[in-house]
Amino acid sequence: MADTIALARVFLAEDVDPETRAELDLLLRRAASGERDARSDLDERFAAPLEFGTAGLRGRVEAGLAR
């Protein structure tokens, strides 16, 4: 499995949207404090690339490579 914490930090450093930056920053801080739900959320957001369906984007729109 990819190091999703490292991927999230790189994503955060390059994100220009203040809303998604704040969302991801909070999620990273929660994961760093040991919250399992936050770590699981990061894993879901950064473990795989964004998926597209036949009609375009088919996933949740949030901060992360898979969102």
N, C-alpha and C positions, 0 to 999 in steps of 0.2 A: 504494500500500500504506500502511496505517496505521502510525504510529510506535509499533511494538510495545514499545519500551523505555519510552516515556512511559506507555503504557497499563498496562504491568506495574508501573511505579512508583505509579501511582494505585491500582491494585488492591492493591498491597502496603500502602499507607498506610491502606486501609480494611478490610483483612482482619483478622478477630478471632481466627482459628484459628492458634495458635502453630506447629503443624506445617507448614501450608501457607505461613505467613509465612517460616519458616526455609528451606523448599524454594525459594521464589521469590527470597528474598534471595540465596541461594547462586547460583542461576541467573543473576540480574542481575549479580552480581560476576564470574562466569565470563565472561559476554557482554561486560562492560566491559573485561575483560583481553584480549579479542580471540579468545576461543574460538569457532570457527565453529559447532561442534555446539550450544553453549549458545545462540547467537543464533538458529540454526535452530529450536531447541526453543521459544524465546520467540515466534518468528514463528508457529509452529504453534498455540501456546496463546492468542495474542492477535490473530491476523489475522482471525478470523471468530467469529461468535456460537456459542454452545452449540447443538448439533444434537440433536433428539429424533426418535426413530422412532415407529412405530405402537404399540409396547409400552412407551414411556417412554424413559428415558435410555439411549443406546446408545454412549456414548463412554468414554474413560478418565477416571478421577476423579483430578484433580491440580489444583494451583493454576493458575488462568487462566480467561479468559472462555470459551474453547472446550473446557474440561475439566469 
